[in-house]
Amino acid sequence: MIHLLAKIFIKNRRDTASVSVRSAYGVLLGWVGIVLNLLLFAAKLIASFLSGAISLRADAFNNLGDAGSSIVSLLGFRLASKKPDRDHPYGHGRFEYIAGLGVAIAILSMAVSLLRTSLDALIHGGPTAFSSHFWLSCAVMLGSVLVKLYLFFVNRRLGKTLSSPTMRAVSLDSLSDTAATGVVLLCAVLTHFVPALQRIRLDAICGLLVSLFIFYSGVKSTHETIEPLLGRRPDPTFVDEISRAVLSFEDINGVHDVIVHDYGPGRVFVSLHAEVPSDADLCEIHDVIDTAEKYLSDTYHCSATIHMDPIVTDDPYIASVKKQMQERLCAIDARLSLHDFRIMTNPSGKTMLFDVLLPFDLATDETELNAEIEQIAKEIDPDLTAVVEFDRGEPSDRKENV
């Protein structure tokens, strides 16, 4: 079905590297998810009232929440392609996260309501589940399982093709829904063919389990929408790819202080520092930096800004001191690394200036570490004085950066 709809509604559908094509696929899958989940919600809700099954009613509202998630996905892809304006120079992409937070709160509210209904039925009893319209209920649930499996495979395939974390998340959500509906279907079959199970109110127990599953999904969705608003850590793989891409350019000897600002899908800003030879021609190295920025922009669909850090690359003394300092830092903690290393000579002696990258979970006190570095500097060369700046970040395995 998706293949046919893509033929009709998506121009140049095979050009999956295009931002507009990627957005079109996201919108198409969003609408398909909305329509199918609303149909499932209506069918299950009607069947639940006819059969008196609380678990089926809970599963129906789970599909309603999935329709809301599809709306969020659709909005996300639409807003990712919307151009910035005077009041929103970085675009409107974060509206996806705000809308997602609203949907997550609605899912939590539904879960609490269904949890109360299930507990009431479990404690005080109620009509026998699936006492009527058994085969209709089973047909609805079996249809739901098939629909959700279809959404799982479609979103997983396109999520890989388009490198879309949103589609991959929807595919996993569809797989979870398949399992949840399967539990309700199993409850219906057992209750119908093993009448003794009706005495333990199996339907209410299944309704309780489904409501807890919905609550868990709501908590997870809340976390996933709040994190980018607070400024979560960027994907380490993305940061590593950015660093390796910049290091591939001639005369760039090191990369550090990679910062990624996420303003929503399609609105990613990257800034970093690149170490370049201090004796290089300024105009030539500026052209290299411009080329690197354009490459990042075209390849990773982001706005890139690179700051040049000039370093001395042909002085044996500086190279030796830097190597010794790095080795001593690694002896303290293997994750410590330095950058922006330089030595200034003045009448009173030599001043060694550099930055040290500290992992967020490093327990060592910065004051104590600074005193230890000063002692190491004196051991390397009595005339050396260390001036150190500490940065917090994630360590890198790439030794080129030091």
Phi, psi and omega in degrees: 000315180298320180299318179293315179296323178296322177299322185280316192255344185248116178282138182054046188298338181280345180276071186289349176281344181287136179297320181293321178293318179299317179296320181296319177296319179297317179294318180299312179295327177297313180294319178298318178297319180298309183297312183294319180290325176292321176297318178295320179300312181297316181296315181291323181295315178297314180296325181292322178290322180291323184265345182075022184268114179293320182298322179291324177294319178298318179295327177298315180290336173296320176294327176296319176297324177295324176298320176297321177297323178294325177297317178299316178299316179298313179299321181300313180292324179293313183290333178297332181264358180283135184285150176295158174229186185299319183277342182227074185295341179258014177089187185241017187299329183289351175298332177301318182291322179294315178297321178297324178295320177297318178295320180298319178295321178296320178297318179297320180296316178297320181297317180296316180298315180291328177296317178295318179297318181293318179296321179297317179292325181291323183276313187260352180081177182182187180296151181295129182293144177055031179292341176216163179054041182298310184293326176298314180298316179297319179297318179297315182291321177296319176298321179296318179300316181294319179296315182292324175295322177298314179297325178298309183293319181295311181293324179294316181296311181289330177298322177288318182297318185263000184052049184254112177295331179296314180293323178295322178295318178297323179296318178293323177297320178296323178293321178295320178296325176300317179295318181297314179294325177299323177296316180295319179297318177298319178300316181297315182295314181297317181296323183285317186266347176235081185305333181298334181290343179295334181290336180266008177054054182300325180298316179295323179295316178296321176299322177296316180296318180294319180295323177293323177296318178297318179299317178299317178298321178295318178297316180297317179295321178299315179298316184292333180270332179284322184306309180294332177291327179279343182095069183283166178297134179291161180299120181303326179296319179296316180298318181293320178296318178301313182297315181294324179297316180292320180295342181286346181277143182297141177075003172261112189262346182196154179226136178204175180052047177283119181240132180240120176255122182255111177255025180108167181307128179084358180233071181246130180244130183239132173230146180203166176252134179241127179275127182231156180300134182290339181264009180286154177293127187300317182293320181293315181290330176294322177295322178297316180296318178300318180296319179296319179298317180294322179297316179297318181297316182285323186279318186251007176052052179224166173263117188248138175229126182243126177264133181272131173244106180286132178227153178278126185247350186242019179257113183300323182294314180297319180297319181293316180296318179298316180297317180294319180295319179296319179296320180291324177295318179295331177292329177287311177203126186299342183272351181286139177215157181239158176206175183054043185276130175205159179233127178251133180255132178219170183305331184272353180144205182242134179249122179260119182243132176195167176252147177241129179272121181252128174299150182299329184265011179290125185277343184297134178288138183297323180296316179294319180295321179297318179295322179293322178294320177299320178294319178298318180301317180293327178289326178289314180206118182303337182275356184273138171238133184261131172240113190240139170247137180255131175245144173259133180183189180265133179292157180239147177276354185274108185289347179298335187284350183262000000 
